[in-house]
């Protein structure tokens, strides 16, 4: 099946420093480029995200705080890259030269149609003192983005888990769905002692994976 030429999302295999170089090139190509007049993220914000990752990378092994800053910086720049790629795709309408003008690499040739990605596996939960919760999942082949479903139960609220399902009182238990698309997310302002249940799924143009197994923890 012949697929329309689109941006080739090829930065996921790059090291952090190579990703910095890649995005620096994208920013240079988009600067003053009249073909792309309405960028979804300003070039100033994109450059700040590049500088942040570049600064965080050499410090990532200095401690938990530095490691988290590196991961957050990488996730922020990854999201900007996706937004730029989607915008360039929209403007290019299958023209390879326009995609290259935006700093990206065009796909070409014959390819198989997208298939629904596999599930993410269990979500990694990391509560941090002060009401923070870090969430992460591993990379799923073929996935373009990720979705988290979070159930927040105040102390004593009754929740029954049956396989991948919850039986809850919707008047008591709050549900949050995070659709940013990132593999890593952080929730702030949670109440210590709150019981949290989390699932995730991977998705692409073909559809959504099944929800992951239910994981839970208590906020500290």
GROMACS elastic network, one bead per residue, 0.5 to 0.9 nm:
[ bonds ]
;  ai    aj funct       b0    kb
    1   110     6  0.59514   500
    1   111     6  0.61262   500
    1   112     6  0.62324   500
    1   113     6  0.71241   500
    2   108     6  0.86843   500
    2   109     6  0.66789   500
    2   111     6  0.63820   500
    2   112     6  0.82090   500
    2   113     6  0.88983   500
    3     6     6  0.83855   500
    3   107     6  0.88673   500
    3   108     6  0.76529   500
    3   109     6  0.73493   500
    3   110     6  0.64033   500
    3   111     6  0.65279   500
    3   112     6  0.82779   500
    3   113     6  0.78930   500
    4    93     6  0.84499   500
    4    94     6  0.57554   500
    4    95     6  0.89583   500
    4   107     6  0.83890   500
    4   108     6  0.77417   500
    4   109     6  0.88391   500
    5     8     6  0.86553   500
    5    89     6  0.88364   500
    5    93     6  0.81204   500
    5    95     6  0.68431   500
    5    96     6  0.65586   500
    5   106     6  0.62700   500
    5   107     6  0.53335   500
    5   108     6  0.54982   500
    5   109     6  0.80999   500
    6     9     6  0.89617   500
    6    85     6  0.89968   500
    6    88     6  0.88082   500
    6    89     6  0.59237   500
    6    92     6  0.81059   500
    6    93     6  0.78779   500
    6    94     6  0.57870   500
    6    95     6  0.80230   500
    6    96     6  0.74846   500
    6    99     6  0.74942   500
    6   105     6  0.83994   500
    6   106     6  0.54986   500
    6   107     6  0.55390   500
    6   108     6  0.78108   500
    7    10     6  0.87011   500
    7    85     6  0.62687   500
    7    86     6  0.78843   500
    7    88     6  0.74926   500
    7    89     6  0.60427   500
    7    94     6  0.87354   500
    7    96     6  0.83868   500
    7    99     6  0.63836   500
    7   100     6  0.86196   500
    7   104     6  0.62232   500
    7   105     6  0.58128   500
    7   107     6  0.61184   500
    8    11     6  0.87263   500
    8    85     6  0.84866   500
    8   104     6  0.71263   500
    8   105     6  0.54005   500
    8   106     6  0.52606   500
    8   107     6  0.51692   500
    8   108     6  0.89231   500
    9    12     6  0.73030   500
    9    81     6  0.89837   500
    9    82     6  0.80867   500
    9    85     6  0.76522   500
    9   104     6  0.82167   500
    9   105     6  0.78466   500
    9   106     6  0.88382   500
    9   107     6  0.88960   500
   10    13     6  0.65669   500
   10    14     6  0.77986   500
   10   104     6  0.88007   500
   10   105     6  0.78352   500
   11    14     6  0.52015   500
   11    15     6  0.84690   500
   11    18     6  0.84489   500
   11    19     6  0.63421   500
   11    22     6  0.76089   500
   11    78     6  0.86379   500
   11    81     6  0.86908   500
   12    15     6  0.82149   500
   12    19     6  0.82611   500
   12    78     6  0.84760   500
   13    19     6  0.88625   500
   14    17     6  0.78886   500
   14    18     6  0.56347   500
   14    19     6  0.56450   500
   14    22     6  0.87793   500
   15    18     6  0.51381   500
   15    19     6  0.60069   500
   15    20     6  0.86218   500
   16    20     6  0.62882   500
   16    21     6  0.88274   500
   16    53     6  0.76282   500
   16    54     6  0.79324   500
   16    57     6  0.71668   500
   16    74     6  0.73864   500
   17    21     6  0.64388   500
   17    22     6  0.86448   500
   17    53     6  0.82998   500
   17    54     6  0.68328   500
   17    57     6  0.77053   500
   18    21     6  0.50069   500
   18    22     6  0.60743   500
   18    23     6  0.86155   500
   19    23     6  0.61020   500
   19    24     6  0.83953   500
   19    50     6  0.87428   500
   19    74     6  0.89190   500
   19    77     6  0.88734   500
   19    78     6  0.88717   500
   20    23     6  0.52968   500
   20    24     6  0.60319   500
   20    25     6  0.86515   500
   20    50     6  0.58143   500
   20    51     6  0.81189   500
   20    53     6  0.72581   500
   20    54     6  0.66076   500
   20    77     6  0.86973   500
   21    24     6  0.50485   500
   21    25     6  0.63050   500
   21    26     6  0.87651   500
   21    50     6  0.86875   500
   22    25     6  0.52444   500
   22    26     6  0.64475   500
   22    27     6  0.89002   500
   22   103     6  0.82564   500
   22   104     6  0.87390   500
   23    27     6  0.61709   500
   23    28     6  0.85347   500
   23    46     6  0.83166   500
   23    47     6  0.84691   500
   23    50     6  0.70669   500
   23    77     6  0.82858   500
   23    81     6  0.72745   500
   23   103     6  0.82617   500
   24    27     6  0.51678   500
   24    28     6  0.62386   500
   24    29     6  0.86702   500
   24    46     6  0.88179   500
   24    47     6  0.74039   500
   24    50     6  0.71259   500
   25    28     6  0.50497   500
   25    29     6  0.61312   500
   25    30     6  0.86070   500
   25   103     6  0.61303   500
   25   104     6  0.88205   500
   26    29     6  0.51090   500
   26    30     6  0.61620   500
   26    31     6  0.85755   500
   26    81     6  0.87176   500
   26    84     6  0.87338   500
   26   101     6  0.88590   500
   26   102     6  0.62700   500
   26   104     6  0.68568   500
   27    30     6  0.51338   500
   27    31     6  0.60049   500
   27    43     6  0.63966   500
   27    46     6  0.73719   500
   27    47     6  0.72595   500
   27   102     6  0.83718   500
   27   103     6  0.76259   500
   28    31     6  0.52305   500
   28    32     6  0.85629   500
   28   102     6  0.88506   500
   28   103     6  0.78564   500
   29    32     6  0.80512   500
   29    33     6  0.69590   500
   29   100     6  0.86740   500
   29   101     6  0.62674   500
   29   102     6  0.55012   500
   29   103     6  0.53321   500
   30    33     6  0.50888   500
   30    34     6  0.83845   500
   30    35     6  0.85531   500
   30    36     6  0.69773   500
   30    37     6  0.89871   500
   30    39     6  0.87462   500
   30    43     6  0.79853   500
   30   101     6  0.76601   500
   30   102     6  0.56526   500
   30   103     6  0.72329   500
   31    34     6  0.86974   500
   31    43     6  0.73148   500
   32    35     6  0.88922   500
   32    36     6  0.86019   500
   32    37     6  0.84766   500
   33    36     6  0.58530   500
   33    37     6  0.71253   500
   33   101     6  0.82784   500
   33   102     6  0.81586   500
   34    37     6  0.54496   500
   35    91     6  0.77878   500
   35    92     6  0.89440   500
   35    98     6  0.80401   500
   35   101     6  0.84883   500
   35   102     6  0.85595   500
   36    39     6  0.64972   500
   36    87     6  0.82723   500
   36    88     6  0.74050   500
   36    91     6  0.72059   500
   36   102     6  0.78459   500
   38    41     6  0.86222   500
   38    42     6  0.87355   500
   38    87     6  0.88507   500
   39    42     6  0.61694   500
   39    43     6  0.79762   500
   39    83     6  0.87328   500
   39    84     6  0.71930   500
   39    87     6  0.72390   500
   39    88     6  0.89695   500
   40    80     6  0.85024   500
   40    83     6  0.65831   500
   40    84     6  0.68821   500
   40    87     6  0.72497   500
   41    44     6  0.83394   500
   41    45     6  0.66435   500
   41    46     6  0.67901   500
   41    80     6  0.68638   500
   41    83     6  0.75399   500
   41    84     6  0.75545   500
   42    45     6  0.53067   500
   42    46     6  0.63239   500
   42    47     6  0.86921   500
   43    47     6  0.59794   500
   43    48     6  0.84581   500
   44    47     6  0.51917   500
   44    48     6  0.62128   500
   44    49     6  0.87086   500
   45    48     6  0.50724   500
   45    49     6  0.62775   500
   45    50     6  0.87247   500
   46    49     6  0.50901   500
   46    50     6  0.62802   500
   46    51     6  0.87125   500
   46    77     6  0.72465   500
   46    80     6  0.68027   500
   46    81     6  0.86700   500
   47    51     6  0.61739   500
   47    52     6  0.85059   500
   48    51     6  0.50856   500
   48    52     6  0.60605   500
   48    53     6  0.87348   500
   49    53     6  0.63024   500
   49    54     6  0.85619   500
   49    73     6  0.67422   500
   49    74     6  0.83401   500
   49    76     6  0.67810   500
   49    77     6  0.56026   500
   49    80     6  0.84625   500
   50    53     6  0.53633   500
   50    54     6  0.61568   500
   50    55     6  0.86343   500
   50    73     6  0.82490   500
   50    74     6  0.87078   500
   50    77     6  0.65984   500
   51    54     6  0.50136   500
   51    55     6  0.60882   500
   51    56     6  0.85340   500
   52    55     6  0.51912   500
   52    56     6  0.60648   500
   52    57     6  0.86226   500
   52    69     6  0.89285   500
   52    70     6  0.83331   500
   52    73     6  0.61205   500
   52    74     6  0.85963   500
   52    77     6  0.88757   500
   53    56     6  0.50089   500
   53    57     6  0.59704   500
   53    69     6  0.85359   500
   53    70     6  0.63648   500
   53    71     6  0.86029   500
   53    72     6  0.85863   500
   53    73     6  0.50227   500
   53    74     6  0.59170   500
   53    76     6  0.87856   500
   53    77     6  0.76142   500
   54    57     6  0.56253   500
   54    58     6  0.77177   500
   54    70     6  0.89386   500
   54    73     6  0.87983   500
   55    58     6  0.66707   500
   55    59     6  0.74609   500
   55    70     6  0.84832   500
   56    59     6  0.54071   500
   56    60     6  0.61163   500
   56    66     6  0.70648   500
   56    67     6  0.81007   500
   56    69     6  0.65031   500
   56    71     6  0.86308   500
   56    73     6  0.72531   500
   56    74     6  0.89116   500
   57    60     6  0.53721   500
   57    61     6  0.85670   500
   57    66     6  0.87907   500
   57    67     6  0.85143   500
   57    69     6  0.89048   500
   57    70     6  0.58493   500
   57    71     6  0.89432   500
   57    73     6  0.88920   500
   57    74     6  0.89304   500
   58    61     6  0.75553   500
   58    62     6  0.87011   500
   58    70     6  0.88762   500
   59    62     6  0.55075   500
   59    63     6  0.82311   500
   59    66     6  0.60142   500
   59    67     6  0.74614   500
   59    70     6  0.78229   500
   60    63     6  0.70263   500
   60    64     6  0.81483   500
   60    65     6  0.83694   500
   60    68     6  0.77436   500
   60    69     6  0.75631   500
   60    70     6  0.57347   500
   60    71     6  0.84116   500
   61    64     6  0.78488   500
   61    66     6  0.68892   500
   61    67     6  0.61330   500
   62    65     6  0.80763   500
   62    66     6  0.60146   500
   62    67     6  0.72586   500
   63    66     6  0.53729   500
   63    67     6  0.61348   500
   63    68     6  0.86627   500
   64    67     6  0.50481   500
   64    68     6  0.61116   500
   64    69     6  0.85812   500
   65    68     6  0.52010   500
   65    69     6  0.62211   500
   65    70     6  0.87043   500
   66    69     6  0.50327   500
   66    70     6  0.62240   500
   66    71     6  0.86989   500
   67    70     6  0.51237   500
   67    71     6  0.62862   500
   67    72     6  0.86405   500
   68    71     6  0.50578   500
   68    72     6  0.60260   500
   68    73     6  0.84242   500
   69    72     6  0.50939   500
   69    73     6  0.59691   500
   69    74     6  0.85202   500
   70    73     6  0.51000   500
   70    74     6  0.61478   500
   70    75     6  0.86013   500
   71    74     6  0.51636   500
   71    75     6  0.61537   500
   71    76     6  0.86146   500
   71   184     6  0.79349   500
   72    75     6  0.50906   500
   72    76     6  0.61126   500
   72    77     6  0.86965   500
   72   184     6  0.77074   500
   72   185     6  0.82510   500
   72   186     6  0.88117   500
   73    76     6  0.51514   500
   73    77     6  0.63137   500
   73    78     6  0.85508   500
   74    77     6  0.52966   500
   74    78     6  0.60489   500
   74    79     6  0.86781   500
   75    79     6  0.62311   500
   75    80     6  0.87738   500
   75   182     6  0.65873   500
   75   183     6  0.76868   500
   75   184     6  0.69161   500
   75   185     6  0.85898   500
   76    79     6  0.52767   500
   76    80     6  0.65025   500
   76    81     6  0.88013   500
   76   182     6  0.85663   500
   77    80     6  0.50745   500
   77    81     6  0.61712   500
   77    82     6  0.87020   500
   78    81     6  0.50491   500
   78    82     6  0.63236   500
   78    83     6  0.87460   500
   78   182     6  0.80578   500
   79    82     6  0.51520   500
   79    83     6  0.63007   500
   79    84     6  0.87112   500
   79   180     6  0.81131   500
   79   181     6  0.77347   500
   79   182     6  0.70137   500
   80    83     6  0.50661   500
   80    84     6  0.61555   500
   80    85     6  0.85296   500
   81    84     6  0.51746   500
   81    85     6  0.60743   500
   81    86     6  0.86229   500
   82    85     6  0.50564   500
   82    86     6  0.61399   500
   82    87     6  0.85555   500
   82   144     6  0.89302   500
   83    86     6  0.52483   500
   83    87     6  0.62114   500
   83    88     6  0.86475   500
   84    87     6  0.50709   500
   84    88     6  0.60590   500
   84    89     6  0.84934   500
   84   102     6  0.85585   500
   85    88     6  0.51182   500
   85    89     6  0.60763   500
   85    90     6  0.85814   500
   85    99     6  0.87048   500
   85   102     6  0.84403   500
   85   104     6  0.74181   500
   86    89     6  0.50831   500
   86    90     6  0.62334   500
   86    91     6  0.88065   500
   87    90     6  0.50330   500
   87    91     6  0.63113   500
   87    92     6  0.85227   500
   88    91     6  0.51594   500
   88    92     6  0.58368   500
   88    93     6  0.84852   500
   88    98     6  0.78251   500
   88    99     6  0.62130   500
   88   102     6  0.64241   500
   88   104     6  0.83787   500
   89    92     6  0.51412   500
   89    93     6  0.60987   500
   89    94     6  0.71809   500
   89    95     6  0.88514   500
   89    98     6  0.87735   500
   89    99     6  0.69210   500
   90    93     6  0.57407   500
   90    94     6  0.85584   500
   91    94     6  0.86606   500
   91    95     6  0.89922   500
   91    98     6  0.79067   500
   91    99     6  0.84901   500
   92    95     6  0.52406   500
   92    96     6  0.73615   500
   92    97     6  0.81586   500
   92    98     6  0.52440   500
   92    99     6  0.59114   500
   93    96     6  0.87702   500
   93    98     6  0.85433   500
   93    99     6  0.89242   500
   94    97     6  0.90000   500
   94    98     6  0.82779   500
   94    99     6  0.80450   500
   94   106     6  0.87096   500
   95    98     6  0.55499   500
   95    99     6  0.66389   500
   95   106     6  0.85666   500
   96    99     6  0.51103   500
   96   100     6  0.62970   500
   96   101     6  0.86445   500
   96   105     6  0.81843   500
   96   106     6  0.55808   500
   96   107     6  0.79753   500
   96   108     6  0.85425   500
   97   100     6  0.51325   500
   97   101     6  0.61743   500
   97   102     6  0.88291   500
   97   106     6  0.82566   500
   98   102     6  0.65165   500
   99   102     6  0.52412   500
   99   103     6  0.68867   500
   99   104     6  0.57497   500
   99   105     6  0.66605   500
   99   106     6  0.60318   500
  100   103     6  0.51761   500
  100   104     6  0.51578   500
  100   105     6  0.58180   500
  100   106     6  0.67180   500
  101   104     6  0.73969   500
  102   105     6  0.87881   500
  108   111     6  0.83444   500
  111   114     6  0.88699   500
  112   115     6  0.86467   500
  113   206     6  0.83392   500
  114   117     6  0.86427   500
  114   142     6  0.76391   500
  114   204     6  0.77063   500
  114   205     6  0.68183   500
  114   206     6  0.56275   500
  114   207     6  0.89792   500
  115   142     6  0.76114   500
  115   204     6  0.79982   500
  115   205     6  0.80849   500
  115   206     6  0.53717   500
  115   207     6  0.75914   500
  116   142     6  0.78108   500
  116   143     6  0.80523   500
  116   202     6  0.85777   500
  116   203     6  0.69151   500
  116   204     6  0.67268   500
  116   205     6  0.78862   500
  116   206     6  0.51138   500
  116   207     6  0.51473   500
  116   208     6  0.60952   500
  116   209     6  0.62111   500
  117   120     6  0.87422   500
  117   140     6  0.69434   500
  117   141     6  0.67057   500
  117   142     6  0.56867   500
  117   143     6  0.57213   500
  117   202     6  0.63592   500
  117   203     6  0.62721   500
  117   204     6  0.71155   500
  117   206     6  0.81577   500
  117   207     6  0.76689   500
  117   208     6  0.69179   500
  117   209     6  0.55567   500
  117   210     6  0.89137   500
  118   121     6  0.87829   500
  118   140     6  0.67580   500
  118   141     6  0.76001   500
  118   142     6  0.83508   500
  118   143     6  0.82682   500
  118   201     6  0.85631   500
  118   202     6  0.71371   500
  118   203     6  0.87050   500
  118   208     6  0.85788   500
  118   209     6  0.55190   500
  118   210     6  0.74572   500
  119   122     6  0.89499   500
  119   140     6  0.73414   500
  119   200     6  0.81031   500
  119   201     6  0.59111   500
  119   202     6  0.60910   500
  119   203     6  0.89242   500
  119   208     6  0.86106   500
  119   209     6  0.51088   500
  119   210     6  0.56194   500
  119   211     6  0.65559   500
  119   212     6  0.60335   500
  120   123     6  0.75998   500
  120   137     6  0.63093   500
  120   138     6  0.64773   500
  120   139     6  0.73889   500
  120   140     6  0.61283   500
  120   146     6  0.85727   500
  120   200     6  0.67040   500
  120   201     6  0.58729   500
  120   202     6  0.61376   500
  120   209     6  0.79645   500
  120   210     6  0.85188   500
  120   211     6  0.78351   500
  120   212     6  0.59992   500
  121   137     6  0.72500   500
  121   138     6  0.75724   500
  121   200     6  0.81552   500
  121   201     6  0.85728   500
  121   211     6  0.86333   500
  121   212     6  0.53926   500
  121   213     6  0.68170   500
  122   137     6  0.71789   500
  122   138     6  0.88868   500
  122   198     6  0.89171   500
  122   199     6  0.74295   500
  122   200     6  0.78442   500
  122   212     6  0.56871   500
  122   213     6  0.55105   500
  122   214     6  0.71329   500
  122   215     6  0.67057   500
  123   135     6  0.66645   500
  123   136     6  0.58663   500
  123   137     6  0.52474   500
  123   138     6  0.83008   500
  123   148     6  0.89426   500
  123   198     6  0.70292   500
  123   199     6  0.65063   500
  123   200     6  0.67041   500
  123   212     6  0.73854   500
  123   213     6  0.79156   500
  123   214     6  0.80227   500
  123   215     6  0.65324   500
  124   134     6  0.80011   500
  124   135     6  0.57128   500
  124   136     6  0.52093   500
  124   137     6  0.62097   500
  124   138     6  0.88894   500
  124   215     6  0.80221   500
  125   133     6  0.69081   500
  125   134     6  0.59502   500
  125   135     6  0.50913   500
  125   136     6  0.69889   500
  125   198     6  0.82999   500
  125   215     6  0.77494   500
  125   216     6  0.75849   500
  125   217     6  0.71338   500
  126   132     6  0.83648   500
  126   133     6  0.56460   500
  126   135     6  0.65574   500
  126   136     6  0.87287   500
  126   217     6  0.83258   500
  127   130     6  0.88137   500
  127   131     6  0.74211   500
  127   132     6  0.57914   500
  127   134     6  0.62515   500
  127   135     6  0.87743   500
  127   217     6  0.75930   500
  127   218     6  0.73721   500
  127   219     6  0.57645   500
  127   220     6  0.64137   500
  128   131     6  0.64660   500
  128   132     6  0.50240   500
  128   133     6  0.59495   500
  128   134     6  0.76585   500
  128   219     6  0.75135   500
  128   220     6  0.63189   500
  129   132     6  0.65910   500
  129   133     6  0.88491   500
  129   192     6  0.82385   500
  129   219     6  0.78112   500
  129   220     6  0.50189   500
  130   188     6  0.84688   500
  130   189     6  0.77511   500
  130   190     6  0.79695   500
  130   191     6  0.82461   500
  130   192     6  0.72796   500
  130   219     6  0.83706   500
  130   220     6  0.63291   500
  131   187     6  0.82479   500
  131   188     6  0.60263   500
  131   189     6  0.52833   500
  131   191     6  0.56276   500
  131   192     6  0.57368   500
  131   219     6  0.60086   500
  131   220     6  0.58979   500
  132   186     6  0.69806   500
  132   187     6  0.57050   500
  132   189     6  0.64224   500
  132   190     6  0.62879   500
  132   191     6  0.88406   500
  132   219     6  0.73444   500
  132   220     6  0.78411   500
  133   185     6  0.83555   500
  133   186     6  0.56313   500
  133   187     6  0.51890   500
  133   188     6  0.66113   500
  133   190     6  0.79035   500
  133   219     6  0.72674   500
  133   220     6  0.89589   500
  134   184     6  0.73013   500
  134   185     6  0.59361   500
  134   187     6  0.65628   500
  134   188     6  0.88847   500
  135   148     6  0.86265   500
  135   183     6  0.80004   500
  135   184     6  0.55204   500
  135   185     6  0.51202   500
  135   186     6  0.60937   500
  135   187     6  0.81076   500
  135   198     6  0.87056   500
  136   182     6  0.86077   500
  136   183     6  0.55131   500
  136   185     6  0.64758   500
  136   186     6  0.88191   500
  137   140     6  0.86305   500
  137   146     6  0.86796   500
  137   183     6  0.55391   500
  137   184     6  0.67909   500
  137   200     6  0.79219   500
  138   183     6  0.70597   500
  139   142     6  0.89984   500
  139   143     6  0.78024   500
  139   183     6  0.73125   500
  139   202     6  0.89694   500
  140   143     6  0.55621   500
  140   144     6  0.87578   500
  140   202     6  0.69752   500
  141   144     6  0.88421   500
  142   202     6  0.88294   500
  142   203     6  0.82288   500
  142   204     6  0.71329   500
  143   146     6  0.75218   500
  143   202     6  0.57030   500
  143   203     6  0.52625   500
  143   204     6  0.52515   500
  143   205     6  0.87623   500
  143   208     6  0.89207   500
  144   181     6  0.77271   500
  144   202     6  0.75231   500
  144   203     6  0.60015   500
  144   205     6  0.78821   500
  145   179     6  0.84217   500
  145   180     6  0.79498   500
  145   182     6  0.61693   500
  145   183     6  0.74569   500
  145   201     6  0.87514   500
  145   202     6  0.60374   500
  145   203     6  0.55947   500
  145   204     6  0.66439   500
  146   178     6  0.86135   500
  146   179     6  0.69778   500
  146   180     6  0.75256   500
  146   182     6  0.57837   500
  146   183     6  0.60915   500
  146   200     6  0.70270   500
  146   201     6  0.57577   500
  146   203     6  0.60575   500
  146   204     6  0.88210   500
  147   177     6  0.71206   500
  147   178     6  0.57090   500
  147   180     6  0.72112   500
  147   181     6  0.59365   500
  147   182     6  0.77430   500
  147   183     6  0.83583   500
  147   199     6  0.85060   500
  147   200     6  0.54997   500
  147   201     6  0.53772   500
  147   202     6  0.65018   500
  147   203     6  0.78390   500
  148   176     6  0.80183   500
  148   177     6  0.56514   500
  148   178     6  0.50628   500
  148   179     6  0.68289   500
  148   180     6  0.89404   500
  148   181     6  0.86752   500
  148   185     6  0.86301   500
  148   198     6  0.70271   500
  148   199     6  0.58900   500
  148   201     6  0.67165   500
  149   175     6  0.72074   500
  149   176     6  0.58984   500
  149   178     6  0.65448   500
  149   179     6  0.89447   500
  149   197     6  0.83226   500
  149   198     6  0.57389   500
  149   199     6  0.52514   500
  149   200     6  0.60053   500
  149   201     6  0.85240   500
  149   211     6  0.88615   500
  150   174     6  0.82123   500
  150   175     6  0.56752   500
  150   176     6  0.50058   500
  150   177     6  0.62394   500
  150   178     6  0.80930   500
  150   196     6  0.69435   500
  150   197     6  0.57735   500
  150   199     6  0.66308   500
  150   200     6  0.86388   500
  151   173     6  0.65177   500
  151   174     6  0.57476   500
  151   176     6  0.64051   500
  151   177     6  0.88511   500
  151   195     6  0.83056   500
  151   196     6  0.56992   500
  151   197     6  0.50820   500
  151   198     6  0.64066   500
  151   199     6  0.89172   500
  152   172     6  0.88316   500
  152   173     6  0.56225   500
  152   174     6  0.50854   500
  152   175     6  0.63020   500
  152   176     6  0.79026   500
  152   190     6  0.87135   500
  152   194     6  0.67904   500
  152   195     6  0.61796   500
  152   197     6  0.67404   500
  152   198     6  0.89247   500
  153   156     6  0.78066   500
  153   157     6  0.57011   500
  153   158     6  0.79337   500
  153   159     6  0.77766   500
  153   168     6  0.89569   500
  153   172     6  0.70426   500
  153   174     6  0.67117   500
  153   175     6  0.89937   500
  153   194     6  0.57957   500
  153   195     6  0.50741   500
  153   196     6  0.61321   500
  153   197     6  0.81600   500
  154   157     6  0.56734   500
  154   172     6  0.75863   500
  154   173     6  0.71880   500
  154   174     6  0.88773   500
  154   191     6  0.79759   500
  154   193     6  0.73912   500
  154   195     6  0.62986   500
  154   196     6  0.86510   500
  155   158     6  0.88667   500
  155   193     6  0.61212   500
  155   194     6  0.54133   500
  155   195     6  0.66174   500
  156   194     6  0.87464   500
  156   195     6  0.86266   500
  157   168     6  0.85104   500
  157   169     6  0.81842   500
  157   172     6  0.70073   500
  157   173     6  0.73671   500
  157   195     6  0.84150   500
  158   167     6  0.84457   500
  158   168     6  0.67888   500
  158   169     6  0.75084   500
  158   172     6  0.89188   500
  158   173     6  0.87944   500
  159   166     6  0.66362   500
  159   167     6  0.58195   500
  159   168     6  0.51872   500
  159   169     6  0.77378   500
  159   173     6  0.85288   500
  160   165     6  0.83251   500
  160   166     6  0.56173   500
  160   167     6  0.50552   500
  160   168     6  0.68766   500
  161   164     6  0.71401   500
  161   165     6  0.58092   500
  161   167     6  0.64825   500
  161   168     6  0.89690   500
  161   214     6  0.79715   500
  162   165     6  0.51602   500
  162   166     6  0.61759   500
  162   167     6  0.77686   500
  163   166     6  0.81390   500
  163   213     6  0.74359   500
  163   214     6  0.75715   500
  164   199     6  0.83391   500
  164   211     6  0.74544   500
  164   212     6  0.73356   500
  164   213     6  0.54473   500
  164   214     6  0.55516   500
  165   213     6  0.88541   500
  165   214     6  0.76129   500
  166   197     6  0.89505   500
  166   214     6  0.86551   500
  168   171     6  0.86959   500
  168   172     6  0.80299   500
  168   173     6  0.66189   500
  169   172     6  0.55006   500
  169   173     6  0.59279   500
  170   173     6  0.52047   500
  170   174     6  0.68218   500
  170   175     6  0.82614   500
  171   174     6  0.77988   500
  178   181     6  0.77533   500
  178   185     6  0.83612   500
  179   182     6  0.80205   500
  180   185     6  0.85501   500
  181   184     6  0.87745   500
  181   202     6  0.87070   500
  181   203     6  0.88202   500
  182   185     6  0.66925   500
  187   190     6  0.73644   500
  190   193     6  0.89380   500
  190   194     6  0.73788   500
  190   219     6  0.69679   500
  190   220     6  0.87189   500
  191   194     6  0.56503   500
  191   219     6  0.66206   500
  191   220     6  0.77467   500
  192   195     6  0.87492   500
  192   218     6  0.74510   500
  193   218     6  0.57075   500
  193   219     6  0.51759   500
  193   220     6  0.61127   500
  194   217     6  0.84617   500
  194   218     6  0.55955   500
  194   219     6  0.53274   500
  194   220     6  0.81122   500
  195   216     6  0.71265   500
  195   217     6  0.59797   500
  195   219     6  0.65660   500
  196   215     6  0.82773   500
  196   216     6  0.53617   500
  196   217     6  0.54570   500
  196   218     6  0.60446   500
  196   219     6  0.72970   500
  197   214     6  0.65324   500
  197   215     6  0.55880   500
  197   217     6  0.67960   500
  197   218     6  0.89571   500
  198   212     6  0.86766   500
  198   213     6  0.84675   500
  198   214     6  0.58305   500
  198   215     6  0.53255   500
  198   216     6  0.61489   500
  198   217     6  0.87811   500
  199   211     6  0.61149   500
  199   212     6  0.52947   500
  199   213     6  0.63328   500
  199   214     6  0.53422   500
  199   215     6  0.66472   500
  200   210     6  0.84862   500
  200   211     6  0.55271   500
  200   212     6  0.53316   500
  200   213     6  0.81985   500
  200   214     6  0.86410   500
  201   208     6  0.67591   500
  201   209     6  0.55221   500
  201   210     6  0.61716   500
  201   212     6  0.61524   500
  202   207     6  0.86814   500
  202   208     6  0.59153   500
  202   209     6  0.53340   500
  202   210     6  0.79650   500
  202   211     6  0.82254   500
  203   206     6  0.75745   500
  203   207     6  0.56584   500
  203   209     6  0.60296   500
  204   207     6  0.55678   500
  204   208     6  0.66493   500
  204   209     6  0.88706   500
  205   208     6  0.84463   500
  208   211     6  0.86417   500
  209   212     6  0.85438   500
  211   214     6  0.84105   500
  212   215     6  0.86279   500
